[in-house]
């Protein structure tokens, strides 16, 4: 069975960057108890950078 992710993708950010390098769209299935504050959304909107 072939691994879906390379061994170097050990953190959540590394996995997200890998997925973004392979696919044009990445959906993040994330639950919030309330809408996140705008300062919390900024870093997520800027990640990951296109390769």
Secondary structure, DSSP 8 states (H G I E B T S, - for coil): ---SS-TT--SHHHHHHHHHHH-S--------SS---HHHHHHHHH-S---
